[in-house]
Amino acid sequence: MTNVSNDFNDLYVPYKALLIYNCNRENDTNINTDESNAVYVESYDINKQGSPINAHPLSLRESIALAELLQSSAEMRNGFLKSKGLLPNNLLYVNPDNSGYAIWYSPPQERNLFFVKNLGIACGNAQVPAMVWKATRDSVSVFAIKGKGKPTPKTILHHAPYFNIYDDGSVCMGNVNINIDRGTHLEDFMMQWEQYFFGSYFSHTLGGGRKTNINIVQLWQQQTTSNKKFPEESLVKNGSTLNQLIR
C-alpha cells in the first residue's frame, strides 16, 4: 500500500473541529431532557499550528453548511440512481436510502454468452428469458420470469438459469472489475450491470438448489447451437414474488 498522508496534508489543512457532548442521564436522575436536548455540539476553529481555538456553540450558519456537505456526500454516493430525464420504461423500483439500489427488468432477448472451456458449451448468441435485476453500486442479483410483459408486484420469480449464481440470486462476478463511477446515471448504471453480467465467463454452479428443471449444461449447449426460444418450462420457482424483492 502507498502512504499518501504527505500528499493529503499538502492539499488539505484542518480548519474546523466539532466536539459533541452527550447528556449523561445516569449521573442525575432529576435531569429531564428530550432527544433534541440530549446532545450539545461545540465548534472549534483551527489555527495555523493545527491547534483548536475559539470554542463556541455550533452556530446556525455552521449547522447549515455541515448539513449541505453531508447532503452533497449522500447525493454523490447514490448519484447512479438519478435518471438523465424521464425514468426508463423497464425500471421497477428505486431505493435511494443508505447504499441504495435499483430494480428493473429485461425482456426475452438474444445475448452473446461466454463459457469456460471445461463446461463443453460453445460461446455464442443464445435466446435468454425475461429477467429481473436488483443492483447496488457494488453487487447484483438476478432472477428469471416467464412471459414478455412488464412484471407486477405479484409476478413469480424463478431462479436465473445461469452459472455463477447463488440460491438467493446474488451473482459471483469473479475477477470482473466493477467500475460504477460517481458520474453514472441510472440508465447507464442498468446497462453497465447487464454488460458486466453477460460479458463475464460462466464457469460453475453455486448453492445446493437446482436452477433449472433440466441439466443446465445441456440447456445451454442447446441454446447456443440453435436460435430456439428459451424453454420457460425449464425455469424453477425460487419461492418469492417481485413484491418480496422490494425490501
C-alpha positions in Angstrom: 0.0 0.0 0.0 1.2 3.5 -0.8 1.3 6.1 2.1 -0.4 9.2 0.7 -0.6 11.1 4.1 2.1 13.6 3.0 0.2 14.4 -0.3 -3.0 14.7 1.7 -1.5 17.2 4.1 -0.2 19.3 1.3 -3.6 19.5 -0.3 -5.9 19.7 2.8 -5.5 21.6 6.0 -7.7 21.4 9.1 -9.8 24.5 9.7 -12.8 23.3 11.9 -13.3 20.7 14.6 -16.6 19.6 16.3 -16.9 18.2 19.8 -20.2 16.5 20.6 -21.3 16.2 24.2 -23.9 13.7 25.2 -26.2 14.3 28.2 -25.2 11.8 30.9 -28.6 11.0 32.4 -27.3 8.2 34.6 -25.5 10.7 36.8 -28.5 12.8 37.6 -32.0 11.2 37.6 -33.5 14.7 38.0 -32.4 15.8 34.5 -35.4 15.9 32.2 -34.2 16.1 28.6 -35.9 15.2 25.3 -34.0 13.9 22.3 -33.4 17.4 20.9 -31.5 18.5 24.0 -29.7 15.2 24.6 -26.5 16.5 22.8 -24.6 19.7 22.7 -22.2 20.5 19.8 -19.2 22.7 20.3 -17.3 24.2 17.4 -13.6 25.0 17.3 -11.6 27.0 14.8 -8.2 25.6 13.9 -5.1 27.9 13.9 -2.1 27.7 11.5 -0.3 25.5 14.0 -3.2 23.0 13.9 -4.5 23.7 17.4 -8.2 24.1 18.2 -9.1 27.7 19.3 -12.2 29.9 19.8 -14.5 27.3 21.3 -18.2 28.2 20.8 -21.6 26.5 20.3 -22.2 25.3 16.8 -23.9 28.3 15.0 -26.8 28.1 12.7 -24.6 29.0 9.7 -22.2 26.2 10.6 -25.1 23.8 11.0 -26.4 24.6 7.6 -23.0 24.3 6.0 -22.5 20.9 7.6 -25.9 19.7 6.5 -25.3 20.8 2.9 -21.9 19.0 3.0 -23.5 15.8 4.2 -26.3 16.0 1.7 -23.8 16.6 -1.1 -21.9 13.5 0.0 -25.1 11.4 0.0 -26.0 12.6 -3.5 -22.6 11.8 -4.8 -22.7 8.3 -3.2 -26.1 7.5 -4.8 -25.9 9.6 -7.9 -26.2 6.4 -10.0 -29.9 6.3 -9.0 -30.7 9.6 -10.8 -32.1 9.5 -14.3 -31.0 11.7 -17.2 -34.6 12.5 -17.9 -37.8 10.5 -17.7 -37.5 7.3 -15.8 -36.7 4.3 -18.0 -39.7 2.2 -19.1 -38.1 -1.0 -17.7 -37.4 0.5 -14.3 -39.5 -1.2 -11.5 -38.2 0.4 -8.2 -35.6 2.7 -6.8 -34.5 2.8 -3.1 -32.2 5.8 -2.5 -31.6 5.1 1.2 -28.2 4.0 2.6 -26.2 2.4 -0.2 -29.2 2.5 -2.5 -30.4 0.1 -5.2 -32.5 -0.2 -8.3 -34.7 -3.0 -9.6 -35.5 -3.3 -13.3 -36.4 -6.0 -15.8 -35.2 -7.0 -19.3 -37.5 -8.8 -21.8 -36.6 -12.1 -23.5 -33.8 -11.4 -26.0 -30.7 -12.7 -27.7 -27.4 -12.3 -25.9 -23.9 -13.2 -26.6 -22.8 -15.6 -23.8 -19.3 -16.8 -22.7 -18.5 -20.1 -21.0 -15.2 -21.6 -19.8 -13.9 -24.4 -22.0 -14.3 -27.2 -19.4 -18.1 -26.8 -19.5 -18.2 -28.0 -23.1 -20.6 -25.2 -24.1 -19.9 -23.2 -27.2 -19.7 -19.4 -26.7 -22.1 -17.6 -28.8 -25.5 -16.0 -29.2 -28.5 -17.6 -27.4 -32.0 -16.7 -26.5 -32.4 -15.9 -22.8 -35.6 -15.5 -20.7 -37.0 -12.2 -19.3 -35.1 -11.2 -16.2 -35.4 -9.1 -13.1 -32.3 -7.3 -11.8 -31.6 -5.8 -8.4 -28.3 -3.9 -8.1 -26.4 -1.6 -5.8 -23.2 0.1 -6.9 -21.2 -3.0 -5.8 -23.4 -6.1 -6.3 -26.2 -7.5 -8.4 -28.8 -10.2 -8.0 -30.7 -11.7 -11.0 -33.9 -13.7 -11.4 -35.9 -15.1 -14.3 -39.6 -14.5 -15.0 -42.0 -16.0 -17.6 -43.6 -14.1 -20.4 -42.8 -10.9 -22.2 -44.8 -8.3 -20.3 -43.7 -5.9 -17.6 -43.8 -7.7 -14.3 -46.2 -6.7 -11.5 -45.8 -7.0 -7.7 -47.4 -10.4 -7.8 -45.1 -11.8 -10.6 -43.5 -15.0 -9.6 -39.7 -15.0 -9.6 -37.6 -18.0 -10.8 -34.0 -18.9 -10.4 -32.0 -17.3 -13.1 -30.9 -20.3 -15.3 -27.2 -19.5 -15.4 -23.9 -20.4 -13.7 -22.1 -18.3 -11.1 -25.4 -17.6 -9.2 -26.2 -18.4 -5.6 -29.6 -19.7 -4.5 -30.7 -16.2 -3.3 -30.0 -14.7 -6.7 -26.8 -12.9 -5.9 -24.1 -13.2 -8.6 -20.5 -14.1 -8.2 -18.7 -11.7 -10.6 -15.3 -13.4 -10.1 -12.5 -11.1 -11.2 -14.7 -8.8 -13.2 -13.7 -5.2 -12.5 -16.9 -3.3 -11.4 -16.5 0.4 -12.0 -19.7 2.4 -11.4 -18.3 5.9 -11.2 -19.9 8.9 -9.5 -21.0 10.5 -12.8 -23.0 7.4 -13.9 -26.7 8.0 -14.4 -29.5 5.4 -13.8 -29.8 4.4 -17.5 -26.1 3.8 -17.8 -26.0 2.0 -14.4 -28.6 -0.5 -15.6 -26.9 -1.0 -18.9 -23.5 -1.5 -17.3 -24.7 -4.2 -14.9 -26.2 -6.1 -17.8 -23.0 -5.8 -19.8 -20.9 -6.9 -16.7 -23.2 -10.0 -16.2 -23.4 -11.2 -19.8 -19.8 -10.1 -20.6 -18.3 -12.4 -17.9 -17.5 -16.1 -18.3 -20.0 -18.5 -16.8 -17.9 -21.2 -15.1 -19.6 -23.1 -12.2 -22.8 -23.8 -10.3 -23.2 -22.3 -6.8 -25.5 -23.3 -3.9 -27.3 -26.6 -3.3 -30.5 -26.0 -5.1 -31.4 -26.7 -8.8 -31.5 -23.6 -11.0 -33.2 -25.4 -13.9 -35.6 -28.4 -14.4 -33.2 -29.9 -17.0 -29.4 -30.3 -16.9 -28.1 -26.8 -17.1 -25.1 -27.7 -19.3 -27.3 -29.4 -21.8 -29.7 -26.5 -21.7 -27.0 -24.0 -22.8 -25.4 -26.5 -25.3 -28.8 -26.5 -27.0 -29.4 -22.7 -26.7 -26.0 -21.7 -28.1 -26.3 -24.0 -31.1 -29.8 -23.0 -32.2 -32.0 -20.0 -32.3 -34.8 -21.5 -30.4 -36.9 -19.5 -28.0 -35.8 -20.1 -24.4 -37.7 -23.0 -22.9 -39.6 -21.4 -20.0 -40.7 -24.8 -18.7 -37.1 -25.3 -17.6 -37.3 -22.5 -15.1 -37.6 -23.3 -11.4 -39.5 -21.1 -9.0 -37.5 -19.6 -6.1 -40.5 -19.2 -3.8 -40.9 -15.4 -3.9 -42.6 -12.7 -5.9 -41.4 -9.3 -7.1 -43.1 -7.6 -4.2 -40.9 -9.6 -1.8 -37.8 -8.4 -3.6 -38.6 -4.8 -2.7 -37.3 -4.6 0.9 
